[in-house]
């Protein structure tokens, strides 16, 4: 059996007396889309922040392609083949769509500072290749025609796609998407569902829109108060008593 692309074991993260993640285990096989769901405050974004090195856990092990991530930082993620989108998008309103995507190229560029400074041929070739790759992702996401438009003038759905294109520029094997459907119309969510399977080898999706989760996810992990309370297919999760209780405040018998 092939190694999981990402494996998390015993992950615990606390903020003072608050336990954000409580001995969480999660496996992301290659070629799968895994949904992470749960009520507000369940620990979903904290999980992403720990994976990406924004938050240091108190205990637990994170392994990517068989290599343990230890004391890593957010800027290390590209070399592990991991990219992430943010709820806040983090775009620059005054820059064009293409320029915003190319901002994500910093960690992927291989030319030295001197090559870029003196416009040596190697730097020119790399810049051209990055621009071509950025444009290819914009076309795939249906916004190639907006490449020269300022991001500040775009609608929310288009800005979401710009942020996604930027994350894809490094050709990640694992894509972490934090609420990608937030603020999108029903039609835009359907378009996103069509796009997701082809974006990366594996995707981990934190999402509140259950229609999207059920339509694209192979597996779903459910967090509640930092604990992993269920894991399985969307069909299994939908009828799980613990999941129903977490979302609806009911006990396993359906009583209030």
Secondary structure, DSSP 8 states (H G I E B T S, - for coil): ----SEEEEEEEEEETTEEEEEEEEEEE-TT-EEEEE-STTSSHHHHHHHHTTSS--SEEEEEETTEEE-S--GGGGGGGTEEE--TT----TTSBHHHHHHHTTTTT--S-HHHHHTT-HHHHHHHHHHHHHHHHHHHHTT-GGGTTSBGGGS-HHHHHHHHHHHHHTT--SEEEEESTTTT--HHHHHHHHHHHTTTSSEEEEE-S-HHHHHHH-SEEEEEETTEEEEEE-HHHHHT-HHHHHHHH---TTS--
